[in-house]
Amino acid sequence: MNVTPHKGNLLIAAPNALNDADFSRSVVLLTEHSEKGSVGFILNKPSDLTISDILPEITKDFPIYLGGPVENENLYFIHNIPHIIKNSIEISDGIFWGGDFNILVDLLKNDEINKTNIKFFLGYSGWEADQLEEEIDIDFWVVSENSEKLPLFHIAGATIWKDLLMNLGEKYVIWANAPEDPIMN
């Protein structure tokens, strides 16, 4: 079921990750993968913050997600509008990372971006060379193509993890249906 990871893939936290505070029940968009290491953003862990909490000059209530435990005081973003956010890096078809921050702020101020165009993160998920492959080998992650073309900018909560795990087959069904707190079983 696992495929070799490459940017644009989804990393689905497997049962071995259930006791990990940062990655339990996570779905991570892999934005970079090379022999030097890997970078991604957790798509389904919203914070209590919105963009206006970080940038007071912006009056939007765009949610901010917890992208991962690395540099979690820094703001990152993915989007689908590289034609207006210059210097973006393509992750995969129609999905881009970063770009000119000043242009982004102006676009937000002028109501030229909506929630279907962008997703913000505090922090990122990072792996050193070979670390991600080692975690995949011990069944911490299941690598999946984004073959269903998930609406990455709309993913809000826990159901996406369960839905993706259920699609992986019978081996994962029991874990997908397990309560978040095993004591509640």
N, C-alpha and C positions, 0 to 999 in steps of 0.2 A: 504494500500500500504506500509506503514512503517513497518519495522521489528525491532525487538529488536537489538540494535547495539552490534556488537562484532568485535574484531580485524579482519582486512581483508575486512570489509565492506567499501563501498563508501558512503560518506556524500555529498549529492547534495544540494547546496544552493537553498532554496525555495524562492518564491516571497517575503516573509517577510525579506529576507536578502539583497534585492536589494539595500537598502540604506546604507549598511554596507561597509565601505571602504576596510576592510580586506577580507571579505568573499563574496561580491557580485559576482555572477556567478562562484562560486568556486566549484571544485570537490576535496574532501579531502579523502585520504586513511587513514582509521583508523588503527593505528599501535598498539594501546594498549587501552583496555577498561576494567575497573574493578570497584569495589565499591569505590575505592580511587580516580578515575578520568579517564580521557581519553587523548590520544595523537594521533595526526595525522599530515599529510603533505598535503598542497595544491598542487595538481598535475598540474594545468593548468595556473599558473601565473609565466611565465618566468621573470627573472630579466634581467638587461643589462649586467650581469657579466658572465664570464666563469670560469672554474676551475683554469685556469692559472692566472686570476686576484687575486685569493685568495692564490694560491700556485704557486709562480713564477717559481719554479723548474719543474713544469709540463707544457709541451708545448701543451697540448690538449685544444681544444675549447669546451669541454663539457659544456653545459649550466647549469646555477644555477637557481633554481626556488625559489620563495618566499614561504617558507613552512608554514609561519604563523607569527603572531605578537609576539610570545614568544621567547625570547633569539635569536632575529634575527641577532645577530652578530656571532652566532655559526653555523658551517657547519655540516650538517647531510646528510646521504645518505641511499637509499634503493637499493637493487641489487638482482640479481638472480644467484649469484656465491658463495654460502657459502663454497663450496669445496676448494676455494682458498683465501677467506677472512675469516679467522678464527674468532671465538667468535661472529658470527652473531646471531641475534635473529629472529626466524621464525615468520612471520606475518600471512601468509597463504600459500597455496600450491605454491611453487616456488618463493615466495617473502620474502626477508629478510631485516632486518634493522641493520645498523651499522656493527661493527666488528673491527678487529685490524687495526688501522689507518696507522701504519707504513708499514704493508703489502700492504695496499691499495695504498700508495704513490709509493712503489716500483713497483707494478703492472702497475700503470699508466705510470711511467717513462719507463718501458720496453715494452710498447704497448701490454700488455696482457689483457686489458679491452677495450671494445668498448661501444658506446652509447646505444646499445641494452641490456647491462648488468647492467647499473647503472644510478641513477638519484640523483643529488645533490640539497640540499635545504639550504637556510639561514633561520634559525628560524623554529619553529614548531607551530602547533595549539594545545592548551591545554585547558582542562576543569577540574574544580574541581569536587568532588563527586556530583553526581546527576545533575550537570549543563547541560551536554549534553542532558540528558533525558528531562529536562525542556525546552531546546531550540527545541527539536523535538516536544514536546507537543504543542508549540506555532507556529508550522509550519515554523520554521527557517531552518530546515534541513529535507530532505527526506533521509531515510536510504535505501540503495540498496545493495544487494549481488553483488559481482563482477562476476555475472553469465556469462557475455559475455567475460570474461577473457580478459579484455581490455589490450592493450599493454602499460602498465603503464610507461614503460621507454621511450615511443615514444610520449606520450601526450604532445603537445606543447602549444595549445592555447584555444581559446574561443569555438570552435565548439564542443568539447566534452561535455561541460555543456549543450548546446542546444540539442545535440543528446540524452543525457541521460534523460533530462527533457521531450523531445518529446516521449520517450519510456514509460514514466510514465502514459500516458493516457491523455484524453481530458481535464481534469482539469488543466493541466500544459501547454497546447499548446499555449495559448495566451501569457503566460509569456515567453516561450521559443522563441517566435517570436517578442517579444517587443524589440525596439531598446535599446542599452545600455544607451543612453541619451534620456529620454522621450521627451525632447524638440524637438528632431529630428523626432518625430512621425508625 
